[in-house]
Amino acid sequence: MRILIYSMNFKPDLIGVGKYSGEMAQWLAEQGHEIRAITAAPFYPEWRIGDGYSGWRYHRENDHGMKVFRCPIWVPPQPSGLKRLLHLLSFALSSVPCLFAQCLWRPDVVWVVEPTFFSFPAALLMARLSGAKSWAHVQDLEIDAAFDLGILSPGPRRWVLMVERFLMRRFDRVSTISGNMLARLRAKGVEASRTVLFPNWIDTDSIYPLAHPSPFRAELGIPDNKIVALYSGSMAAKQGFEVLVEAIRRLSDRPELHFVLCGQGPSRAMLLETFGSAPNIHLLPLQPLDCLNDLLNLADLHLLPQHPGAADLMMPAKLLGMFASGRPVIATAQSGTQLARAVNGRGIVVPPNDPAAIVSAVEQLACNPVLRRDLGANARRFAVADMNSASILPSFERDLVALHCSETCAAPSAAHGDD
């Protein structure tokens, strides 16, 4: 098939939407499909244009047999409400000429990812003009998150949601990454027959429990008998860092504990200011992919904070690597959310906005190696059985083929449940 991927984030982003869009595109190309991607220069999670790229010009490149078209984008160094909207809009507008130029290529499927929702109208129109099937994939419920996290004022919410509903219902397929998010799409009016569960994945052959201590312990000077609590990923508002920072501050005088905070994002400067000189708190930049397994295996336990307003509006992709490493997870999540259901039995779930609960969970796991082992083993089994790229990507490809080959909107395959 000819598949056009329309994603603001793409390779070589190491985390987030770009990681999954890039991996999916490359996997499909390796299966023999002809892939083109319309995207921007890499900028996430540092919120700056990557070295060797430009945010102000168009550029075409070839990547593992794929044609990748880079479009201009404005990246604010400190994203806030209005700046974030202008950032998303800059790509949506600059990418339109490149998108419609692909009509001559006549793709079979136009696959667009949210964020950014601003790209949906052009993607739908382009699919209609070229005779392609349209597929919208929702990594984040961007509209709901913007209002619930206070990025946008609530005044226009009703009208914005009406536009979202109008557009969503016109795609041939709409997919998302968790069962609870899928239910939200259906509540927005998307027909169940058009929805597909397409979860994020992890390569469990690349991320696995090490039989020996991680080399990061020696590099950071952490003795083998110390307990390491690790956070790795984007450092931004939806991660709920204020609560995590307070919990770590309360535990910073415990000599048996070391905290490793690895990543980039708007909250990193605050962490440096708060913990820069603490001997048992280590701040690392985002690590390259070839170091990821060693990094995740540094942990005796993983920390996964999430802003309560982000519940079931997104599913933290970093959770999959935590599970695959065979270590337990401490997550802040409301009861009944997809995150709480995923971590239950594979770690400890604590209420959001409760640093004392995080402190208690860390202390509980730190003094109980048997519990850490059992919860970590459960997490690893779940990653291998249910989150493995070797099963998720072929199932997604079957749904793509079924959509392309049918004149009517066929129901998604039975392999995709709601959980």
Secondary structure as GFF3:
##gff-version 3
##sequence-region A 1 419
A	DSSP	beta_strand	2	6	.	.	.	ID=ss1
A	DSSP	alpha_helix	16	30	.	.	.	ID=ss2
A	DSSP	beta_strand	34	40	.	.	.	ID=ss3
A	DSSP	beta_strand	59	63	.	.	.	ID=ss4
A	DSSP	beta_strand	66	71	.	.	.	ID=ss5
A	DSSP	alpha_helix	81	94	.	.	.	ID=ss6
A	DSSP	alpha_helix	96	101	.	.	.	ID=ss7
A	DSSP	three_ten_helix	102	105	.	.	.	ID=ss8
A	DSSP	beta_strand	109	114	.	.	.	ID=ss9
A	DSSP	three_ten_helix	117	119	.	.	.	ID=ss10
A	DSSP	alpha_helix	120	130	.	.	.	ID=ss11
A	DSSP	beta_strand	133	138	.	.	.	ID=ss12
A	DSSP	alpha_helix	142	148	.	.	.	ID=ss13
A	DSSP	alpha_helix	157	168	.	.	.	ID=ss14
A	DSSP	beta_strand	173	176	.	.	.	ID=ss15
A	DSSP	alpha_helix	179	187	.	.	.	ID=ss16
A	DSSP	three_ten_helix	192	194	.	.	.	ID=ss17
A	DSSP	beta_strand	195	197	.	.	.	ID=ss18
A	DSSP	alpha_helix	215	220	.	.	.	ID=ss19
A	DSSP	beta_strand	227	232	.	.	.	ID=ss20
A	DSSP	three_ten_helix	237	239	.	.	.	ID=ss21
A	DSSP	alpha_helix	241	251	.	.	.	ID=ss22
A	DSSP	beta_strand	257	262	.	.	.	ID=ss23
A	DSSP	alpha_helix	268	275	.	.	.	ID=ss24
A	DSSP	beta_strand	281	284	.	.	.	ID=ss25
A	DSSP	three_ten_helix	289	291	.	.	.	ID=ss26
A	DSSP	alpha_helix	292	297	.	.	.	ID=ss27
A	DSSP	beta_strand	301	304	.	.	.	ID=ss28
A	DSSP	three_ten_helix	308	310	.	.	.	ID=ss29
A	DSSP	alpha_helix	318	324	.	.	.	ID=ss30
A	DSSP	beta_strand	329	332	.	.	.	ID=ss31
A	DSSP	alpha_helix	338	343	.	.	.	ID=ss32
A	DSSP	beta_strand	347	350	.	.	.	ID=ss33
A	DSSP	alpha_helix	355	366	.	.	.	ID=ss34
A	DSSP	alpha_helix	369	386	.	.	.	ID=ss35
A	DSSP	alpha_helix	389	405	.	.	.	ID=ss36
###
